[in-house]
């Protein structure tokens, strides 16, 4: 159930951001990444675990750095970090013992992060004409292949 709710919430948040214009500012998705990374810190505090707090804070700092770098340099770093955070959620319980972490959270977070990253990737591809570039490359490749067949 956490997977369904995560995907639904990701779609709702991203659609709302797009329709309201919140995502026109390049800081929106980096902020989403920062907020998502801080929840694990919150769970470490809830679980009263100092070791988990230190480890979760260190991991969150890595995502903060990706967020800032993506904001300043290239939003594709934010896409990679959102999807990477989702993958991290898959392995979190094997890497970090956090007693405050609800058992459903990693699945929920995974199913939010990956669609949010995919949504941002779609926006970036549409803005840069990525799909048009792919079509043009495919067309050139097809023409070159047909020219080779004709010359044989």
C-alpha positions as CSV (number, residue, x, y, z in Angstrom):
1,X,0.0,0.0,0.0
2,X,2.9,2.4,0.8
3,X,4.0,2.0,-2.9
4,X,0.7,3.1,-4.3
5,X,0.4,6.0,-1.9
6,X,4.0,7.1,-2.7
7,X,3.5,7.1,-6.4
8,X,0.1,8.8,-6.1
9,X,1.6,11.5,-3.9
10,X,4.6,12.0,-6.2
11,X,2.3,12.5,-9.1
12,X,0.0,14.8,-7.1
13,X,2.9,17.0,-5.8
14,X,4.6,17.2,-9.2
15,X,1.4,18.0,-11.0
16,X,0.4,20.6,-8.5
17,X,3.9,22.2,-8.8
18,X,3.6,22.3,-12.5
19,X,0.1,23.6,-12.6
20,X,0.7,26.2,-9.9
21,X,4.0,27.3,-11.4
22,X,6.1,26.4,-8.4
23,X,8.4,24.3,-10.5
24,X,9.2,27.2,-12.9
25,X,11.8,28.1,-10.3
26,X,14.8,25.8,-10.5
27,X,14.9,25.6,-6.7
28,X,11.7,23.5,-6.4
29,X,13.1,20.0,-7.0
30,X,16.4,20.5,-5.2
31,X,14.2,21.6,-2.2
32,X,12.1,18.4,-2.5
33,X,15.3,16.4,-2.5
34,X,16.5,18.1,0.7
35,X,13.2,17.6,2.5
36,X,13.1,13.9,1.5
37,X,16.7,13.4,2.8
38,X,15.9,15.1,6.2
39,X,13.1,12.6,7.1
40,X,15.7,9.9,8.0
41,X,17.3,12.4,10.4
42,X,13.9,13.0,11.9
43,X,13.4,9.2,12.4
44,X,16.8,9.0,14.1
45,X,15.7,11.6,16.6
46,X,12.4,9.9,17.1
47,X,14.3,6.6,17.8
48,X,16.6,8.4,20.2
49,X,19.6,7.0,18.4
50,X,22.7,9.1,18.3
51,X,24.7,6.7,16.1
52,X,21.8,6.7,13.6
53,X,21.5,10.5,13.8
54,X,25.2,10.9,12.9
55,X,25.0,8.4,10.0
56,X,21.7,9.7,8.7
57,X,23.0,13.3,8.9
58,X,26.2,12.3,7.0
59,X,24.1,10.6,4.3
60,X,21.7,13.6,4.1
61,X,24.7,15.9,3.6
62,X,25.6,14.0,0.5
63,X,22.1,14.6,-0.9
64,X,22.3,18.2,0.2
65,X,25.5,18.6,-1.9
66,X,23.8,17.0,-4.9
67,X,20.9,19.4,-4.4
68,X,23.1,22.5,-4.3
69,X,25.2,21.4,-7.2
70,X,22.2,20.5,-9.3
71,X,20.6,23.9,-8.5
72,X,23.7,25.8,-9.5
73,X,25.1,23.7,-12.4
74,X,22.7,21.2,-13.9
75,X,19.3,19.9,-12.7
76,X,20.1,16.5,-14.1
77,X,22.2,16.0,-10.9
78,X,18.9,16.5,-9.0
79,X,17.3,13.8,-11.2
80,X,20.1,11.5,-10.4
81,X,20.0,12.2,-6.7
82,X,16.2,11.8,-6.5
83,X,16.4,8.4,-8.2
84,X,19.5,7.6,-6.2
85,X,17.7,8.4,-3.0
86,X,15.0,6.0,-4.1
87,X,17.5,3.2,-4.7
88,X,19.1,4.1,-1.3
89,X,15.7,3.4,0.2
90,X,15.8,-0.1,-1.1
91,X,19.1,-0.8,0.8
92,X,18.6,1.5,3.8
93,X,17.7,-1.2,6.3
94,X,20.8,-3.2,5.4
95,X,23.1,-0.3,5.8
96,X,21.8,1.8,8.7
97,X,20.0,0.7,11.9
98,X,17.5,3.4,12.7
99,X,15.1,2.4,15.4
100,X,12.7,5.3,14.7
101,X,12.2,4.4,11.1
102,X,8.7,3.1,10.4
103,X,8.8,-0.2,8.5
104,X,6.7,1.2,5.6
105,X,8.8,4.3,5.1
106,X,11.6,3.0,2.7
107,X,8.9,1.6,0.3
108,X,6.9,4.8,0.4
109,X,10.0,7.0,0.0
110,X,11.2,4.9,-2.9
111,X,7.9,5.1,-4.6
112,X,7.9,8.9,-4.2
113,X,11.5,9.7,-5.1
114,X,11.7,7.7,-8.4
115,X,8.5,9.1,-10.0
116,X,9.5,12.6,-8.8
117,X,12.9,12.2,-10.5
118,X,11.3,10.8,-13.6
119,X,8.9,13.7,-13.7
120,X,11.8,16.2,-13.4
121,X,13.6,14.3,-16.1
122,X,10.6,14.5,-18.4
123,X,10.4,18.3,-17.8
124,X,14.1,18.7,-18.6
125,X,13.9,16.6,-21.8
126,X,10.9,18.7,-23.0
127,X,12.6,22.0,-22.2
128,X,15.8,21.1,-24.0
129,X,14.2,19.5,-27.0
130,X,15.8,16.2,-26.0
131,X,13.1,14.2,-27.8
132,X,13.5,16.2,-31.0
133,X,17.3,15.6,-30.8
134,X,16.7,11.9,-30.4
135,X,14.4,11.8,-33.4
136,X,16.9,13.7,-35.5
137,X,19.7,11.4,-34.5
138,X,17.5,8.3,-35.2
139,X,16.5,9.8,-38.6
140,X,20.2,10.5,-39.5
141,X,21.1,7.0,-38.5
142,X,18.3,5.5,-40.6
143,X,19.3,7.5,-43.6
144,X,23.0,6.5,-43.2
145,X,21.9,2.9,-42.9
146,X,19.8,3.1,-46.0
147,X,22.7,4.7,-47.9
148,X,24.9,1.9,-46.9
149,X,22.4,-0.7,-48.2
150,X,22.0,1.1,-51.5
151,X,25.8,1.3,-52.1
152,X,26.2,-2.4,-51.5
